[in-house]
Amino acid sequence: MRHNDVNKFNHLKKINRVSSVGSALITVIFIMVVMAGAVLMMSSLLNVQNAQNITVMQSARATFAANSGLEWAAFKIKSDSACPANSSPGVGGIAWTVTEQDLNGYSITVTCEKTIFNDDYDAILGQVNVSVYHVISTAEIGDWSVLGATPDYVFRRVEAFFEYAD
């Protein structure tokens, strides 16, 4: 091999060394972009999960609020032997907004409908009237408009039948 041939090889080694320096930078930038994308994806998943947890908590509170309306109506029926005043479905029922701490802002509506049946199941008393009360209690929080519900809108409905012999 001649001296000129050796110089040609040294020149090629310098070219390869110079071109490999930039490839490490490209690799580092690629890894940083992938990691940043993964971090953004995880943060968006965390936000979705947080919103779902809030909705689950509001749903449970709405169920408790609707049940409290049902219990209130049962108390009024037992003490007055009648549906609470202005609670007929045609009137729209009795509505109020709760202001206590945990249920603050929930709107509760209670409707009650009384039906009387004649029943002669008792041989001693003869014919007995049985009053059946159909009570529906709803609770909601958030906004429901013509365009649809807001993301934090929650609605729960519970109903029960109470039967009392008169």
Residue pairs with C-beta under 8 A, 6 or more apart in sequence:
51 151
54 152
55 152
55 154
58 141
58 142
58 152
58 154
59 154
59 156
61 102
61 103
61 106
61 141
61 154
62 106
62 139
62 140
62 141
62 154
62 155
62 156
63 139
63 156
63 158
64 103
65 98
65 103
65 106
65 108
65 139
65 156
66 108
66 137
66 138
66 139
66 156
66 157
66 158
67 137
67 158
68 103
68 108
68 137
69 108
69 109
69 110
69 137
69 138
69 139
69 158
70 110
70 135
70 137
70 158
70 159
70 160
72 84
72 110
73 83
73 84
73 87
73 110
73 112
73 133
73 135
73 137
74 135
74 160
74 162
76 83
76 84
77 83
77 84
77 112
77 133
77 135
77 162
77 164
78 164
81 131
81 164
81 166
82 114
83 112
83 113
83 114
83 133
83 135
84 94
84 110
84 112
85 94
86 93
86 94
87 93
87 94
87 110
87 111
87 112
88 111
88 112
88 113
89 111
89 113
89 136
92 109
92 111
93 109
93 110
93 111
93 112
93 136
94 109
94 110
94 111
95 107
95 108
95 109
95 110
96 107
96 108
97 105
97 106
97 107
97 108
98 104
98 105
98 106
98 107
98 108
105 141
106 139
106 140
106 141
107 139
107 140
107 141
108 137
108 138
108 139
109 137
109 138
109 139
110 135
110 136
110 137
111 135
111 136
112 133
112 134
112 135
112 136
113 133
113 134
114 131
114 132
114 133
114 134
115 131
115 132
115 134
116 129
116 130
116 131
116 132
116 166
117 129
117 130
117 131
117 132
118 127
118 128
118 129
118 130
119 127
119 128
119 129
119 130
120 126
120 127
120 128
121 128
122 128
128 165
128 166
129 165
129 166
130 163
130 164
130 165
130 166
131 163
131 164
131 165
131 166
132 161
132 162
132 163
133 161
133 162
133 163
133 164
134 159
134 160
134 161
135 159
135 160
135 161
135 162
136 157
136 158
136 159
137 157
137 158
137 159
138 155
138 156
138 157
138 158
139 155
139 156
140 153
140 154
140 155
140 156
141 152
141 153
141 154
142 149
142 150
142 152
142 153
142 154
143 149
143 150
143 153
144 150
144 153
144 155
